């Protein structure tokens, strides 16, 4: 039988990445994070999110902070 990858919730993917849920929601608002909407819920395949991070796209989606 084939091993099926689980779907992660917002909370689970935030924990997987070690970041806050607020950051996940910010990325979702910008349409940057690979996600799937199922009804009112956002679901994630960890492998898709990991590939997105490895390609450096998480860095491009983060807020720019100006240091003074």
PDB file of N, CA, C, O and CB in Angstrom:
ATOM      1  N   UNK A   1       0.834  -1.185   0.000  1.00  0.00           N
ATOM      2  CA  UNK A   1       0.000   0.000   0.000  1.00  0.00           C
ATOM      3  C   UNK A   1       0.884   1.257   0.000  1.00  0.00           C
ATOM      4  O   UNK A   1       1.946   1.291   0.621  1.00  0.00           O
ATOM      5  CB  UNK A   1      -0.952  -0.006   1.221  1.00  0.00           C
ATOM      6  N   UNK A   2       0.418   2.270  -0.705  1.00  0.00           N
ATOM      7  CA  UNK A   2       1.180   3.512  -0.849  1.00  0.00           C
ATOM      8  C   UNK A   2       1.097   4.359   0.418  1.00  0.00           C
ATOM      9  O   UNK A   2       0.034   4.478   1.028  1.00  0.00           O
ATOM     10  CB  UNK A   2       0.671   4.316  -2.051  1.00  0.00           C
ATOM     11  N   UNK A   3       2.231   4.944   0.806  1.00  0.00           N
ATOM     12  CA  UNK A   3       2.285   5.825   1.965  1.00  0.00           C
ATOM     13  C   UNK A   3       1.729   7.194   1.569  1.00  0.00           C
ATOM     14  O   UNK A   3       2.260   7.837   0.663  1.00  0.00           O
ATOM     15  CB  UNK A   3       3.744   5.947   2.510  1.00  0.00           C
ATOM     16  N   UNK A   4       0.666   7.643   2.239  1.00  0.00           N
ATOM     17  CA  UNK A   4       0.008   8.900   1.905  1.00  0.00           C
ATOM     18  C   UNK A   4       0.461   9.991   2.875  1.00  0.00           C
ATOM     19  O   UNK A   4       0.426   9.815   4.093  1.00  0.00           O
ATOM     20  CB  UNK A   4      -1.533   8.740   1.940  1.00  0.00           C
ATOM     21  N   UNK A   5       0.881  11.106   2.315  1.00  0.00           N
ATOM     22  CA  UNK A   5       1.319  12.238   3.132  1.00  0.00           C
ATOM     23  C   UNK A   5       0.109  12.901   3.792  1.00  0.00           C
ATOM     24  O   UNK A   5      -0.904  13.129   3.131  1.00  0.00           O
ATOM     25  CB  UNK A   5       2.101  13.267   2.271  1.00  0.00           C
ATOM     26  N   UNK A   6       0.201  13.211   5.075  1.00  0.00           N
ATOM     27  CA  UNK A   6      -0.937  13.839   5.764  1.00  0.00           C
ATOM     28  C   UNK A   6      -1.090  15.309   5.379  1.00  0.00           C
ATOM     29  O   UNK A   6      -0.140  15.950   4.931  1.00  0.00           O
ATOM     30  CB  UNK A   6      -0.770  13.718   7.282  1.00  0.00           C
ATOM     31  N   UNK A   7      -2.289  15.824   5.561  1.00  0.00           N
ATOM     32  CA  UNK A   7      -2.545  17.257   5.426  1.00  0.00           C
ATOM     33  C   UNK A   7      -2.302  17.902   6.773  1.00  0.00           C
ATOM     34  O   UNK A   7      -2.681  17.350   7.806  1.00  0.00           O
ATOM     35  CB  UNK A   7      -3.998  17.540   4.920  1.00  0.00           C
ATOM     36  N   UNK A   8      -1.673  19.065   6.772  1.00  0.00           N
ATOM     37  CA  UNK A   8      -1.404  19.808   8.006  1.00  0.00           C
ATOM     38  C   UNK A   8      -2.343  21.007   8.088  1.00  0.00           C
ATOM     39  O   UNK A   8      -2.730  21.582   7.071  1.00  0.00           O
ATOM     40  CB  UNK A   8       0.084  20.269   8.068  1.00  0.00           C
ATOM     41  N   UNK A   9      -2.700  21.370   9.312  1.00  0.00           N
ATOM     42  CA  UNK A   9      -3.486  22.573   9.571  1.00  0.00           C
ATOM     43  C   UNK A   9      -2.539  23.770   9.671  1.00  0.00           C
ATOM     44  O   UNK A   9      -1.319  23.614   9.605  1.00  0.00           O
ATOM     45  CB  UNK A   9      -4.334  22.421  10.877  1.00  0.00           C
ATOM     46  N   UNK A  10      -3.106  24.953   9.829  1.00  0.00           N
ATOM     47  CA  UNK A  10      -2.292  26.161  10.016  1.00  0.00           C
ATOM     48  C   UNK A  10      -1.400  25.992  11.239  1.00  0.00           C
ATOM     49  O   UNK A  10      -0.209  26.299  11.193  1.00  0.00           O
ATOM     50  CB  UNK A  10      -3.192  27.421  10.168  1.00  0.00           C
ATOM     51  N   UNK A  11      -1.976  25.507  12.326  1.00  0.00           N
ATOM     52  CA  UNK A  11      -1.208  25.321  13.558  1.00  0.00           C
ATOM     53  C   UNK A  11      -0.065  24.330  13.363  1.00  0.00           C
ATOM     54  O   UNK A  11       1.054  24.561  13.822  1.00  0.00           O
ATOM     55  CB  UNK A  11      -2.123  24.843  14.681  1.00  0.00           C
ATOM     56  N   UNK A  12      -0.353  23.236  12.686  1.00  0.00           N
ATOM     57  CA  UNK A  12       0.662  22.197  12.486  1.00  0.00           C
ATOM     58  C   UNK A  12       1.784  22.671  11.570  1.00  0.00           C
ATOM     59  O   UNK A  12       2.953  22.385  11.832  1.00  0.00           O
ATOM     60  CB  UNK A  12       0.022  20.940  11.908  1.00  0.00           C
ATOM     61  N   UNK A  13       1.449  23.394  10.496  1.00  0.00           N
ATOM     62  CA  UNK A  13       2.503  23.839   9.578  1.00  0.00           C
ATOM     63  C   UNK A  13       3.342  24.936  10.232  1.00  0.00           C
ATOM     64  O   UNK A  13       4.544  25.030   9.983  1.00  0.00           O
ATOM     65  CB  UNK A  13       1.891  24.349   8.247  1.00  0.00           C
ATOM     66  N   UNK A  14       2.711  25.769  11.070  1.00  0.00           N
ATOM     67  CA  UNK A  14       3.474  26.784  11.808  1.00  0.00           C
ATOM     68  C   UNK A  14       4.458  26.109  12.758  1.00  0.00           C
ATOM     69  O   UNK A  14       5.615  26.517  12.857  1.00  0.00           O
ATOM     70  CB  UNK A  14       2.524  27.726  12.595  1.00  0.00           C
ATOM     71  N   UNK A  15       3.997  25.084  13.450  1.00  0.00           N
ATOM     72  CA  UNK A  15       4.883  24.345  14.360  1.00  0.00           C
ATOM     73  C   UNK A  15       5.986  23.635  13.570  1.00  0.00           C
ATOM     74  O   UNK A  15       7.142  23.619  13.994  1.00  0.00           O
ATOM     75  CB  UNK A  15       4.074  23.316  15.196  1.00  0.00           C
ATOM     76  N   UNK A  16       5.635  23.055  12.436  1.00  0.00           N
ATOM     77  CA  UNK A  16       6.599  22.361  11.575  1.00  0.00           C
ATOM     78  C   UNK A  16       7.734  23.307  11.158  1.00  0.00           C
ATOM     79  O   UNK A  16       8.900  22.915  11.120  1.00  0.00           O
ATOM     80  CB  UNK A  16       5.890  21.790  10.321  1.00  0.00           C
ATOM     81  N   UNK A  17       7.373  24.558  10.847  1.00  0.00           N
ATOM     82  CA  UNK A  17       8.363  25.547  10.411  1.00  0.00           C
ATOM     83  C   UNK A  17       8.996  26.315  11.563  1.00  0.00           C
ATOM     84  O   UNK A  17      10.001  27.001  11.379  1.00  0.00           O
ATOM     85  CB  UNK A  17       7.724  26.519   9.462  1.00  0.00           C
ATOM     86  N   UNK A  18       8.410  26.202  12.745  1.00  0.00           N
ATOM     87  CA  UNK A  18       8.942  26.919  13.903  1.00  0.00           C
ATOM     88  C   UNK A  18       8.651  28.403  13.862  1.00  0.00           C
ATOM     89  O   UNK A  18       9.463  29.210  14.313  1.00  0.00           O
ATOM     90  CB  UNK A  18      10.419  26.708  14.001  1.00  0.00           C
ATOM     91  N   UNK A  19       7.490  28.773  13.321  1.00  0.00           N
ATOM     92  CA  UNK A  19       7.101  30.178  13.229  1.00  0.00           C
ATOM     93  C   UNK A  19       5.697  30.343  13.794  1.00  0.00           C
ATOM     94  O   UNK A  19       5.056  29.364  14.176  1.00  0.00           O
ATOM     95  CB  UNK A  19       7.168  30.684  11.760  1.00  0.00           C
ATOM     96  N   UNK A  20       5.224  31.576  13.845  1.00  0.00           N
ATOM     97  CA  UNK A  20       3.902  31.836  14.410  1.00  0.00           C
ATOM     98  C   UNK A  20       2.794  31.600  13.379  1.00  0.00           C
ATOM     99  O   UNK A  20       3.031  31.630  12.171  1.00  0.00           O
ATOM    100  CB  UNK A  20       3.829  33.269  14.939  1.00  0.00           C
ATOM    101  N   UNK A  21       1.586  31.367  13.884  1.00  0.00           N
ATOM    102  CA  UNK A  21       0.417  31.241  13.015  1.00  0.00           C
ATOM    103  C   UNK A  21       0.166  32.546  12.273  1.00  0.00           C
ATOM    104  O   UNK A  21      -0.302  32.540  11.134  1.00  0.00           O
ATOM    105  CB  UNK A  21      -0.825  30.842  13.829  1.00  0.00           C
ATOM    106  N   UNK A  22       0.474  33.651  12.915  1.00  0.00           N
ATOM    107  CA  UNK A  22       0.268  34.963  12.289  1.00  0.00           C
ATOM    108  C   UNK A  22       1.102  35.100  11.013  1.00  0.00           C
ATOM    109  O   UNK A  22       0.637  35.659  10.020  1.00  0.00           O
ATOM    110  CB  UNK A  22       0.627  36.091  13.277  1.00  0.00           C
ATOM    111  N   UNK A  23       2.325  34.591  11.042  1.00  0.00           N
ATOM    112  CA  UNK A  23       3.174  34.626   9.846  1.00  0.00           C
ATOM    113  C   UNK A  23       2.560  33.784   8.737  1.00  0.00           C
ATOM    114  O   UNK A  23       2.551  34.192   7.576  1.00  0.00           O
ATOM    115  CB  UNK A  23       4.598  34.124  10.171  1.00  0.00           C
ATOM    116  N   UNK A  24       2.047  32.611   9.092  1.00  0.00           N
ATOM    117  CA  UNK A  24       1.376  31.757   8.097  1.00  0.00           C
ATOM    118  C   UNK A  24       0.217  32.515   7.466  1.00  0.00           C
ATOM    119  O   UNK A  24       0.096  32.547   6.242  1.00  0.00           O
ATOM    120  CB  UNK A  24       0.869  30.438   8.747  1.00  0.00           C
ATOM    121  N   UNK A  25      -0.641  33.126   8.286  1.00  0.00           N
ATOM    122  CA  UNK A  25      -1.789  33.872   7.755  1.00  0.00           C
ATOM    123  C   UNK A  25      -1.353  35.054   6.893  1.00  0.00           C
ATOM    124  O   UNK A  25      -2.004  35.360   5.894  1.00  0.00           O
ATOM    125  CB  UNK A  25      -2.667  34.369   8.900  1.00  0.00           C
ATOM    126  N   UNK A  26      -0.265  35.720   7.265  1.00  0.00           N
ATOM    127  CA  UNK A  26       0.251  36.834   6.455  1.00  0.00           C
ATOM    128  C   UNK A  26       0.672  36.328   5.071  1.00  0.00           C
ATOM    129  O   UNK A  26       0.359  36.947   4.054  1.00  0.00           O
ATOM    130  CB  UNK A  26       1.453  37.523   7.169  1.00  0.00           C
ATOM    131  N   UNK A  27       1.385  35.196   5.046  1.00  0.00           N
ATOM    132  CA  UNK A  27       1.800  34.620   3.767  1.00  0.00           C
ATOM    133  C   UNK A  27       0.590  34.191   2.944  1.00  0.00           C
ATOM    134  O   UNK A  27       0.584  34.350   1.723  1.00  0.00           O
ATOM    135  CB  UNK A  27       2.733  33.425   3.995  1.00  0.00           C
ATOM    136  N   UNK A  28      -0.427  33.652   3.598  1.00  0.00           N
ATOM    137  CA  UNK A  28      -1.642  33.246   2.887  1.00  0.00           C
ATOM    138  C   UNK A  28      -2.334  34.456   2.269  1.00  0.00           C
ATOM    139  O   UNK A  28      -2.803  34.384   1.133  1.00  0.00           O
ATOM    140  CB  UNK A  28      -2.605  32.512   3.838  1.00  0.00           C
ATOM    141  N   UNK A  29      -2.402  35.560   2.999  1.00  0.00           N
ATOM    142  CA  UNK A  29      -3.017  36.780   2.482  1.00  0.00           C
ATOM    143  C   UNK A  29      -2.303  37.279   1.233  1.00  0.00           C
ATOM    144  O   UNK A  29      -2.931  37.803   0.313  1.00  0.00           O
ATOM    145  CB  UNK A  29      -3.014  37.864   3.550  1.00  0.00           C
ATOM    146  N   UNK A  30      -0.991  37.112   1.213  1.00  0.00           N
ATOM    147  CA  UNK A  30      -0.191  37.556   0.064  1.00  0.00           C
ATOM    148  C   UNK A  30      -0.210  36.536  -1.074  1.00  0.00           C
ATOM    149  O   UNK A  30       0.302  36.813  -2.158  1.00  0.00           O
ATOM    150  CB  UNK A  30       1.251  37.817   0.497  1.00  0.00           C
ATOM    151  N   UNK A  31      -0.791  35.364  -0.839  1.00  0.00           N
ATOM    152  CA  UNK A  31      -0.844  34.330  -1.874  1.00  0.00           C
ATOM    153  C   UNK A  31       0.495  33.694  -2.155  1.00  0.00           C
ATOM    154  O   UNK A  31       0.726  33.185  -3.252  1.00  0.00           O
ATOM    155  CB  UNK A  31      -1.385  34.904  -3.137  1.00  0.00           C
ATOM    156  N   UNK A  32       1.383  33.717  -1.176  1.00  0.00           N
ATOM    157  CA  UNK A  32       2.746  33.231  -1.384  1.00  0.00           C
ATOM    158  C   UNK A  32       2.926  31.761  -1.003  1.00  0.00           C
ATOM    159  O   UNK A  32       3.651  31.032  -1.681  1.00  0.00           O
ATOM    160  CB  UNK A  32       3.709  34.074  -0.592  1.00  0.00           C
ATOM    161  N   UNK A  33       2.287  31.332   0.053  1.00  0.00           N
ATOM    162  CA  UNK A  33       2.505  30.006   0.622  1.00  0.00           C
ATOM    163  C   UNK A  33       1.707  28.956  -0.144  1.00  0.00           C
ATOM    164  O   UNK A  33       0.522  29.171  -0.399  1.00  0.00           O
ATOM    165  CB  UNK A  33       2.121  29.988   2.108  1.00  0.00           C
ATOM    166  N   UNK A  34       2.314  27.823  -0.522  1.00  0.00           N
ATOM    167  CA  UNK A  34       1.551  26.774  -1.195  1.00  0.00           C
ATOM    168  C   UNK A  34       0.554  26.151  -0.219  1.00  0.00           C
ATOM    169  O   UNK A  34       0.939  25.494   0.749  1.00  0.00           O
ATOM    170  CB  UNK A  34       2.498  25.690  -1.771  1.00  0.00           C
ATOM    171  N   UNK A  35      -0.730  26.370  -0.489  1.00  0.00           N
ATOM    172  CA  UNK A  35      -1.785  25.908   0.409  1.00  0.00           C
ATOM    173  C   UNK A  35      -3.019  25.531  -0.400  1.00  0.00           C
ATOM    174  O   UNK A  35      -3.154  25.892  -1.569  1.00  0.00           O
ATOM    175  CB  UNK A  35      -2.133  26.993   1.456  1.00  0.00           C
ATOM    176  N   UNK A  36      -3.905  24.805   0.243  1.00  0.00           N
ATOM    177  CA  UNK A  36      -5.147  24.363  -0.380  1.00  0.00           C
ATOM    178  C   UNK A  36      -6.293  24.721   0.547  1.00  0.00           C
ATOM    179  O   UNK A  36      -6.247  24.422   1.741  1.00  0.00           O
ATOM    180  CB  UNK A  36      -5.123  22.831  -0.681  1.00  0.00           C
ATOM    181  N   UNK A  37      -7.307  25.351   0.013  1.00  0.00           N
ATOM    182  CA  UNK A  37      -8.470  25.726   0.817  1.00  0.00           C
ATOM    183  C   UNK A  37      -9.503  24.611   0.712  1.00  0.00           C
ATOM    184  O   UNK A  37      -9.917  24.227  -0.382  1.00  0.00           O
ATOM    185  CB  UNK A  37      -9.071  27.097   0.349  1.00  0.00           C
ATOM    186  N   UNK A  38      -9.906  24.107   1.856  1.00  0.00           N
ATOM    187  CA  UNK A  38     -10.923  23.067   1.918  1.00  0.00           C
ATOM    188  C   UNK A  38     -12.042  23.625   2.797  1.00  0.00           C
ATOM    189  O   UNK A  38     -11.933  23.632   4.023  1.00  0.00           O
ATOM    190  CB  UNK A  38     -10.343  21.694   2.486  1.00  0.00           C
ATOM    191  N   UNK A  39     -13.108  24.088   2.166  1.00  0.00           N
ATOM    192  CA  UNK A  39     -14.149  24.775   2.917  1.00  0.00           C
ATOM    193  C   UNK A  39     -13.590  26.065   3.470  1.00  0.00           C
ATOM    194  O   UNK A  39     -13.072  26.895   2.724  1.00  0.00           O
ATOM    195  CB  UNK A  39     -14.701  23.888   4.051  1.00  0.00           C
ATOM    196  N   UNK A  40     -13.694  26.239   4.789  1.00  0.00           N
ATOM    197  CA  UNK A  40     -13.151  27.434   5.439  1.00  0.00           C
ATOM    198  C   UNK A  40     -11.736  27.212   5.963  1.00  0.00           C
ATOM    199  O   UNK A  40     -11.121  28.136   6.496  1.00  0.00           O
ATOM    200  CB  UNK A  40     -14.057  27.863   6.581  1.00  0.00           C
ATOM    201  N   UNK A  41     -11.221  26.011   5.817  1.00  0.00           N
ATOM    202  CA  UNK A  41      -9.923  25.666   6.395  1.00  0.00           C
ATOM    203  C   UNK A  41      -8.813  25.701   5.356  1.00  0.00           C
ATOM    204  O   UNK A  41      -9.026  25.376   4.188  1.00  0.00           O
ATOM    205  CB  UNK A  41      -9.982  24.289   7.036  1.00  0.00           C
ATOM    206  N   UNK A  42      -7.628  26.101   5.799  1.00  0.00           N
ATOM    207  CA  UNK A  42      -6.422  26.012   4.981  1.00  0.00           C
ATOM    208  C   UNK A  42      -5.705  24.722   5.347  1.00  0.00           C
ATOM    209  O   UNK A  42      -5.556  24.403   6.526  1.00  0.00           O
ATOM    210  CB  UNK A  42      -5.491  27.258   5.187  1.00  0.00           C
ATOM    211  N   UNK A  43      -5.263  23.982   4.336  1.00  0.00           N
ATOM    212  CA  UNK A  43      -4.520  22.745   4.552  1.00  0.00           C
ATOM    213  C   UNK A  43      -3.235  22.786   3.732  1.00  0.00           C
ATOM    214  O   UNK A  43      -3.160  23.420   2.680  1.00  0.00           O
ATOM    215  CB  UNK A  43      -5.378  21.503   4.172  1.00  0.00           C
ATOM    216  N   UNK A  44      -2.238  22.096   4.247  1.00  0.00           N
ATOM    217  CA  UNK A  44      -0.899  22.145   3.652  1.00  0.00           C
ATOM    218  C   UNK A  44      -0.319  20.746   3.539  1.00  0.00           C
ATOM    219  O   UNK A  44      -0.523  19.905   4.414  1.00  0.00           O
ATOM    220  CB  UNK A  44       0.035  23.042   4.483  1.00  0.00           C
ATOM    221  N   UNK A  45       0.409  20.506   2.452  1.00  0.00           N
ATOM    222  CA  UNK A  45       1.226  19.301   2.316  1.00  0.00           C
ATOM    223  C   UNK A  45       2.628  19.706   2.766  1.00  0.00           C
ATOM    224  O   UNK A  45       3.238  20.581   2.152  1.00  0.00           O
ATOM    225  CB  UNK A  45       1.215  18.723   0.819  1.00  0.00           C
ATOM    226  N   UNK A  46       3.147  19.088   3.821  1.00  0.00           N
ATOM    227  CA  UNK A  46       4.473  19.476   4.324  1.00  0.00           C
ATOM    228  C   UNK A  46       5.558  19.456   3.244  1.00  0.00           C
ATOM    229  O   UNK A  46       6.437  20.318   3.238  1.00  0.00           O
ATOM    230  CB  UNK A  46       4.878  18.554   5.454  1.00  0.00           C
ATOM    231  N   UNK A  47       5.506  18.493   2.342  1.00  0.00           N
ATOM    232  CA  UNK A  47       6.538  18.418   1.299  1.00  0.00           C
ATOM    233  C   UNK A  47       6.494  19.628   0.375  1.00  0.00           C
ATOM    234  O   UNK A  47       7.544  20.102  -0.061  1.00  0.00           O
ATOM    235  CB  UNK A  47       6.373  17.138   0.481  1.00  0.00           C
ATOM    236  N   UNK A  48       5.293  20.144   0.062  1.00  0.00           N
ATOM    237  CA  UNK A  48       5.174  21.330  -0.789  1.00  0.00           C
ATOM    238  C   UNK A  48       5.740  22.560  -0.083  1.00  0.00           C
ATOM    239  O   UNK A  48       6.442  23.371  -0.688  1.00  0.00           O
ATOM    240  CB  UNK A  48       3.702  21.571  -1.179  1.00  0.00           C
ATOM    241  N   UNK A  49       5.423  22.685   1.209  1.00  0.00           N
ATOM    242  CA  UNK A  49       5.916  23.828   1.980  1.00  0.00           C
ATOM    243  C   UNK A  49       7.434  23.742   2.147  1.00  0.00           C
ATOM    244  O   UNK A  49       8.129  24.752   2.038  1.00  0.00           O
ATOM    245  CB  UNK A  49       5.226  23.891   3.363  1.00  0.00           C
ATOM    246  N   UNK A  50       7.948  22.542   2.410  1.00  0.00           N
ATOM    247  CA  UNK A  50       9.401  22.361   2.540  1.00  0.00           C
ATOM    248  C   UNK A  50      10.122  22.730   1.242  1.00  0.00           C
ATOM    249  O   UNK A  50      11.165  23.383   1.279  1.00  0.00           O
ATOM    250  CB  UNK A  50       9.727  20.904   2.928  1.00  0.00           C
ATOM    251  N   UNK A  51       9.572  22.316   0.091  1.00  0.00           N
ATOM    252  CA  UNK A  51      10.166  22.673  -1.206  1.00  0.00           C
ATOM    253  C   UNK A  51      10.161  24.190  -1.408  1.00  0.00           C
ATOM    254  O   UNK A  51      11.134  24.762  -1.898  1.00  0.00           O
ATOM    255  CB  UNK A  51       9.402  21.981  -2.360  1.00  0.00           C
ATOM    256  N   UNK A  52       9.061  24.829  -1.026  1.00  0.00           N
ATOM    257  CA  UNK A  52       8.920  26.274  -1.136  1.00  0.00           C
ATOM    258  C   UNK A  52       9.986  26.986  -0.304  1.00  0.00           C
ATOM    259  O   UNK A  52      10.584  27.963  -0.753  1.00  0.00           O
ATOM    260  CB  UNK A  52       7.518  26.710  -0.694  1.00  0.00           C
ATOM    261  N   UNK A  53      10.216  26.489   0.906  1.00  0.00           N
ATOM    262  CA  UNK A  53      11.239  27.070   1.783  1.00  0.00           C
ATOM    263  C   UNK A  53      12.627  26.853   1.192  1.00  0.00           C
ATOM    264  O   UNK A  53      13.437  27.779   1.157  1.00  0.00           O
ATOM    265  CB  UNK A  53      11.157  26.456   3.200  1.00  0.00           C
ATOM    266  N   UNK A  54      12.908  25.639   0.729  1.00  0.00           N
ATOM    267  CA  UNK A  54      14.227  25.319   0.153  1.00  0.00           C
ATOM    268  C   UNK A  54      14.553  26.189  -1.052  1.00  0.00           C
ATOM    269  O   UNK A  54      15.714  26.526  -1.283  1.00  0.00           O
ATOM    270  CB  UNK A  54      14.284  23.850  -0.251  1.00  0.00           C
ATOM    271  N   UNK A  55      13.536  26.550  -1.817  1.00  0.00           N
ATOM    272  CA  UNK A  55      13.747  27.385  -3.004  1.00  0.00           C
ATOM    273  C   UNK A  55      13.966  28.854  -2.647  1.00  0.00           C
ATOM    274  O   UNK A  55      14.187  29.683  -3.530  1.00  0.00           O
ATOM    275  CB  UNK A  55      12.560  27.261  -3.945  1.00  0.00           C
ATOM    276  N   UNK A  56      13.906  29.175  -1.359  1.00  0.00           N
ATOM    277  CA  UNK A  56      14.159  30.532  -0.911  1.00  0.00           C
ATOM    278  C   UNK A  56      12.957  31.448  -0.993  1.00  0.00           C
ATOM    279  O   UNK A  56      13.092  32.658  -0.808  1.00  0.00           O
ATOM    280  CB  UNK A  56      15.256  31.108  -1.698  1.00  0.00           C
ATOM    281  N   UNK A  57      11.786  30.900  -1.267  1.00  0.00           N
ATOM    282  CA  UNK A  57      10.606  31.745  -1.428  1.00  0.00           C
ATOM    283  C   UNK A  57      10.060  32.247  -0.098  1.00  0.00           C
ATOM    284  O   UNK A  57       9.362  33.261  -0.074  1.00  0.00           O
ATOM    285  CB  UNK A  57       9.528  30.987  -2.161  1.00  0.00           C
ATOM    286  N   UNK A  58      10.352  31.582   0.989  1.00  0.00           N
ATOM    287  CA  UNK A  58       9.905  32.058   2.299  1.00  0.00           C
ATOM    288  C   UNK A  58      10.618  33.359   2.634  1.00  0.00           C
ATOM    289  O   UNK A  58      10.020  34.258   3.226  1.00  0.00           O
ATOM    290  CB  UNK A  58      10.165  30.994   3.398  1.00  0.00           C
ATOM    291  N   UNK A  59      11.887  33.470   2.263  1.00  0.00           N
ATOM    292  CA  UNK A  59      12.655  34.680   2.522  1.00  0.00           C
ATOM    293  C   UNK A  59      12.093  35.856   1.736  1.00  0.00           C
ATOM    294  O   UNK A  59      12.048  36.977   2.241  1.00  0.00           O
ATOM    295  CB  UNK A  59      14.126  34.465   2.170  1.00  0.00           C
ATOM    296  N   UNK A  60      11.665  35.605   0.503  1.00  0.00           N
ATOM    297  CA  UNK A  60      11.105  36.653  -0.337  1.00  0.00           C
ATOM    298  C   UNK A  60       9.748  37.120   0.173  1.00  0.00           C
ATOM    299  O   UNK A  60       9.334  38.242  -0.116  1.00  0.00           O
ATOM    300  CB  UNK A  60      10.981  36.166  -1.768  1.00  0.00           C
ATOM    301  N   UNK A  61       9.041  36.264   0.938  1.00  0.00           N
ATOM    302  CA  UNK A  61       7.710  36.607   1.425  1.00  0.00           C
ATOM    303  C   UNK A  61       7.737  37.324   2.752  1.00  0.00           C
ATOM    304  O   UNK A  61       6.726  37.883   3.177  1.00  0.00           O
ATOM    305  CB  UNK A  61       6.876  35.377   1.545  1.00  0.00           C
ATOM    306  N   UNK A  62       8.886  37.316   3.419  1.00  0.00           N
ATOM    307  CA  UNK A  62       8.936  37.914   4.746  1.00  0.00           C
ATOM    308  C   UNK A  62       8.918  39.436   4.654  1.00  0.00           C
ATOM    309  O   UNK A  62       9.288  40.022   3.637  1.00  0.00           O
ATOM    310  CB  UNK A  62      10.183  37.442   5.500  1.00  0.00           C
ATOM    311  N   UNK A  63       8.487  40.043   5.723  1.00  0.00           N
ATOM    312  CA  UNK A  63       8.424  41.498   5.791  1.00  0.00           C
ATOM    313  C   UNK A  63       9.839  42.075   5.779  1.00  0.00           C
ATOM    314  O   UNK A  63      10.747  41.513   6.391  1.00  0.00           O
ATOM    315  CB  UNK A  63       7.658  41.955   7.056  1.00  0.00           C
ATOM    316  N   UNK A  64      10.019  43.168   5.100  1.00  0.00           N
ATOM    317  CA  UNK A  64      11.303  43.857   5.101  1.00  0.00           C
ATOM    318  C   UNK A  64      11.352  44.761   6.324  1.00  0.00           C
ATOM    319  O   UNK A  64      10.445  45.560   6.554  1.00  0.00           O
ATOM    320  CB  UNK A  64      11.514  44.676   3.784  1.00  0.00           C
ATOM    321  N   UNK A  65      12.395  44.631   7.089  1.00  0.00           N
ATOM    322  CA  UNK A  65      12.564  45.439   8.293  1.00  0.00           C
ATOM    323  C   UNK A  65      13.682  46.422   8.031  1.00  0.00           C
ATOM    324  O   UNK A  65      14.788  46.042   7.643  1.00  0.00           O
ATOM    325  CB  UNK A  65      12.869  44.556   9.549  1.00  0.00           C
ATOM    326  N   UNK A  66      13.383  47.680   8.245  1.00  0.00           N
ATOM    327  CA  UNK A  66      14.385  48.714   8.039  1.00  0.00           C
ATOM    328  C   UNK A  66      15.098  48.994   9.359  1.00  0.00           C
ATOM    329  O   UNK A  66      14.460  49.327  10.357  1.00  0.00           O
ATOM    330  CB  UNK A  66      13.740  50.007   7.474  1.00  0.00           C
ATOM    331  N   UNK A  67      16.406  48.860   9.358  1.00  0.00           N
ATOM    332  CA  UNK A  67      17.199  49.128  10.555  1.00  0.00           C
ATOM    333  C   UNK A  67      17.706  50.558  10.496  1.00  0.00           C
ATOM    334  O   UNK A  67      18.120  51.045   9.444  1.00  0.00           O
ATOM    335  CB  UNK A  67      18.382  48.126  10.685  1.00  0.00           C
ATOM    336  N   UNK A  68      17.666  51.212  11.632  1.00  0.00           N
ATOM    337  CA  UNK A  68      18.137  52.610  11.679  1.00  0.00           C
ATOM    338  C   UNK A  68      19.266  52.727  12.638  1.00  0.00           C
ATOM    339  O   UNK A  68      19.806  53.817  12.827  1.00  0.00           O
ATOM    340  CB  UNK A  68      17.015  53.573  12.076  1.00  0.00           C
TER     341      UNK A  68
END
